[in-house]
Amino acid sequence: MVVRMPTRRIATAACAAFLFALAGLAGPATGALLAPPKGKVYTGVSDNGTLKGFENFTERIGKHPAILQTFHPWGNDLELAYRRWQNAGVRPMLHISTADDETRTELISPRDIARGKGDDYLIEVNRFFAEKRLPAYIRPLAEPNRCLNPYSAVTCSGRLKGGAHSTGWYRKAFQRISMILRGGTSVNRLDSRLRRLGMR
């Protein structure tokens, strides 16, 4: 299923606070692999689900963006996005949301992610990029201050949601996503790090 995405949202590699380098299970993550040359900045654009959209944007601005950001709901297959990334000749940026792209219903809560209920998907994403030998930027659960995002800790009236959507659970979910997607460590070491953070 191709995710429908807004066409005007521009992404840049400057959102480093939300990004981390992805590496395969066999080796350590190396952010330097994804850094631009000294004195340069990578720019990018958000995916609209078609290669034509990217080509039209490139033609209009007269430049070839280095990064193409694709929005995917939790559990979504990456093959179609991979083909667009390859055909466009870009570095991939994957935004992972917990909202169904059609109904906007929540697929998994921050608490469930922190408790390991989404580990199969995270391992699958790690394996996908490792097998393709494709370094990527990952933007998980971005803009948590946007109340419309199901993983946000606040409602649109400003009240705290609490429960499975507290800021504490969001933080732990983000930590777990980061550690599993980066890879580059043994299962035992990963388990040890998770235990130190109070996670199974």
N, C-alpha and C positions, 0 to 999 in steps of 0.2 A: 504494500500500500504506500503510495506516495503522499507525503505530508504536504498540505497546502500551507504556504507561508507568506507573510507580508513581503511585498517586493521593495518597499522603501527603506527597510531597516538596514543600516550600514554597520558592519562589524569591522573592527580593527584589532590588530594584535596588541594594541595598547591596553586592552582590557585584561592585562596580565593578572590582575587579582583574581579573575575567574577562570584562568586557564592553567593547565599544566601539561607538560609534555607526556606523551604516551610512548612507552617502549614495550618490547616483547617480554614474554615470561622468562626468556633465557638471559637477558642482560639488564643492567641497571638503566633507569631513566636518565636521559641526558638532555637537559633543557637547552644546552648549547646547540644541539642539532636543529632546533627550531628557531633559534635567534637569527635576526637579520644581520647582514654585514655591518660592521661598525659605522656609525653615522647614518644608517639607513633605517627605514621603518616599513614593515609590511602593512599593506592595506588590504581590505577585503570587502566582500559584499555578501548579503544573505541570499540563500537559495530560494527560488520560487518553484522548485520542483521540475524545471525543464532546463535543458542545456541552452535552448534558444533564448531564454530569459537572461542567462549569463552573457551570451554572445551579444545580445542587444545592448546590455549595459556597457560592456567592453567597447563596443563600437561608438556609443554615445560619448564616453569620456576619453576615448583615444588612448586608453591604458589597459594593461592586462593585470587585474587584481591578483595578488599572490595567494589569497585565501578565499575559500568559498564556505560559508557557514550554512549547515543544514540543520533544521529543527526536526527532532525525532521524539516521539513518545516512548516511554519506558517499554522495552521488550520488542521494539520494531527492528525488522531486518535491515541490513545496511547495503545490500547488493546494488540496489538502484542508485543510491547516493554514491556508492563507490564508482559506478560507471560514469556518473556526471563529474566527479572529482577528477577521474582519469582523463576523460575526454576534454575537460576544460583546462587541464594542465595546471592544477592548483594544489595547494596544501589544504587538506581537509580540516574543518572545524566542526565538531559535532556538539550541538546543543541538546542535552538530554532533559526532557520534561517528564513529569509524572501525570500529565493530563492527556487523556485521549484526544487525538487531533480532530475528531468530528464532534463528539458529545461534550468534550471538556471535563468529563468526569474523572475523578482521581483513580489512577491505576495501582498506586502503592503509596503508602504514607512515609514521611521521614522516619517515624519510629520503626516501621517494618524494614526499611532499608538499613537502619542502624542495627537492627537485630539480626540481619543476615538473610532476610527473606527474599532479597533481590540479588543475592550473590551469583546465582547461575547466569543471569543476564550480564552482570559486570564482567564475569570471567569470559563470557562469550564475546563481548566487545573487545576485551584485551586480546583474546585469541585472534579475532578477526584482523585487527591491525597488525598483530605480530606475524600472522601467516602471510599477509600481503606485504610485509616489510615496509609498512607505510607509517612514518611518523605523523602524528596528528595532534591538534589542539582539542581538548575536551572542555566543554562549558556546562558543567552539571548544575541543575536546579538554579539557574541564573535569575537575577533580579528578585531575591526573596522578599524585598520590601514592596513588591507589586502585589497588591491584595488579591488580584484575579488569579494569580498562580496558586494552585492547590496546596503547594508546599509552604506557602507564606505563613508566618506565625500570627498574622493579623488579618482581621476582616476589613472590608472596605469602609466600615464605620470607625475603624481604629481600635477595636477591641481585640485583646489577645485571644487566640483560638484555644491555646492550651492543649492538654492531652497529647495525642500523637503528632501534633503540629507545633509543639513548643520550640523556642529558639534552641534549647538544649538538644532536642532530638534532631533538629535541622543540622546543627553543628556536627553531631556524631555521624549523621548520614553522609555529610560532605566528606568528613575524614575517612569514612569507610570506602566511599566511592574513589577517593583519591588514591588510597593505598592499594586497592585491588586493581584499578585501571593502570596505574603506573607499572605494576609488575616488577620484575627484576629482583625478586627475593624468593626464598623458599617458603613453603606453606607453614613450616614450623615458626620461622621468624615472623611471618605475617600474623599468625595466630598470637604470638607473644606480644606484638605491637598492639593488636586489637584488645587483648586482655588488659594491657596497661591503660588503655582508654576506657575500660569498663564495658567492652563489647565482647560478645561470644566469637 
